[in-house]
Amino acid sequence: MTVVYLIRHAKAKNRLKWSEPDYLRPLTRAGFEQAAALPALFEAQPFVRLFSSPYIRCVQTLEPLAEARGLPLQTADELAEGAPIGVALELMLTASTEGPAAFSTHADVMMDSIEELLAAGVPLEGPLEFRKAATWILEVRGRRFAAGRYLPPPVEGSTRVAVP
């Protein structure tokens, strides 16, 4: 069994107030705090690869984890906003053959992925939520998703959440 972590990007600047191209929209101060909490949150997880949507807010979400682990952060169009349904899941399955990996993406990709897993009958624990900086921890056995559970964002106000 291998575990993969599908992480929604941390809190970013307001889309409606952002005047530059959306892929350049960065994290807010709160978003940087959420991203900075990821290395401690996943301290015991033996990641071998880290992937991100090419959008800056997704890259910024995983940069602290990449730096803490000394791992390169690879960008993947399969994780970009508006990516075709299913391509993120295929990327996760392929990467899982090498070991545990983390994937930073957008709400639509996360929702589509979890909906596909539900439709396939994969047992999922926790609320069907997709909050910023939240994670779906997904177990892979062979080339199939076997189970998943929701992990809330690592920092919400002053509340920190630990991986159970």
N, C-alpha and C positions, 0 to 999 in steps of 0.2 A: 504494500500500500504506500502511496505517496500522497502528500497533502499539498494543495495549491491554495493560494490566498488571492481572492478577487477583491480589490480595494477600490472603493469609489474615491475619486480625488477629494482632497480636503477643501475647506471653504474657500471659494474664489471671489474675486471682485464681482460686483453686480453686472450681469450681462446687459441689462438695459441701459446702464450708465457708462458702459465701456464703449469707446468710439473707435478703437483700433480693431484689426482683425481678431476674431474670437479665439483663434488658436494661440494668440499671444496673451490672453487674459490670465494674470497671475493670481496666486493665493493672496488672501488677506492676512492680517496679523494673526487672527484666530486660526486661519488655515495653516500658517507656518508653525503655530504651536501644535496643531494636530499632527502635522508631518514630523515635527521634532520628537513627538511622543512615540512614534512607530518603532524605533530601535529598541526601546525598553519594553514596549508591549510585546514584541516578537523576539525578545532576547534569547529564548530557548529554541527558536525555530532554526533549523539548519538549512537556510536557503542556499541554493547553488546558482540560481539565476533570478534576475529582476527585469521585468518588462514594463513599459509604460506606453500609453497613447503618446503620440508626438506633441500633443497640446501641452503648453508650458505648465499649466496647473497640475496636470498629471505627473509630469516629470518632476516638478518641485515637490510633489507629495512623497515620492520615493527617494529623492536625493539624500535625505538624512540616513535612511536605511542603507543605501548604496555606500555612502561614505563610512558608516559605522562598520559595515561588513567587508569593505574593500572589494566590492563587486562592481563590475560595469553595469550601467543602466542602459538596456537596449530599448529603442523605441520600435513600436509595431503598429502598423496601420490597422491591424485587426482589432485593436483596442480603441481606435479613434471614434469620436462622436459620429453617429450615423453609419457605423460599419454594418455590413450585412449581418443578419441574424445567423448565429452559429459559428462564425469565423473565430470569435474569441474563445469559444469552448474548444474548438479544434486546436488552436494555439496552446491552450492550457494542457490538453491531452498530450500533444506532441512534446511540450517542454517537460511534462511530468515524468517522461521516460528517463530524464537525467537526474531527477530528484526534486525536492521541494522548491517552489518558485512563487514569487509575488508578482501581481499584475495590477497596475494602476489604470483605471478607466473612468468612464462617464456613467451617469445614471441610466441612460438608455441602453447601453451595452450590458450593464449589470442586470437591469430588469429583464431584458430579452434573454440573457443567459439563464437566470433563475427560472423564468417562465418555461424555457425549454426543458430544464431539468425536472421541474414539476410535471410537465406534460409527459415526460418519459418515465415518471414514477419514481424518481430518485427521492428518498426520504430526506426532508429538510427540517431542521430544528430551529425554533426561534421565530420571531415575527417576520413577516414578509416586508422588511423595510430596506431602504436604500439610501440612508442618510449620508451626508458628506463625511468622508473618512471612515465610514463603516466598512466591514469586511465580511465576505462570505468565505468561510473555510470549507474547502471541498476535498473530499477523499476520492482518490483515483485508484482503482484496482484494475490492473491490466490496461486496457484502453477504454475504460468505462468509468463514469462517475458513479460512486457507490453511496455517498451520503454527503450532507452539508449542514453547516450550522452558521447562524448569524452572530456576528460580534459587533456590538455597537461602537461608535467612534471612540477613540482613545481619550479625547479631551472634550468635555462639554462643560463650559464654565469652569468650575474648580474640581469637577468630578473626574477622576481617572478610572479607567476600566482596565482590568488585567485579563490576560488570556487564561481561561479556566483550564 
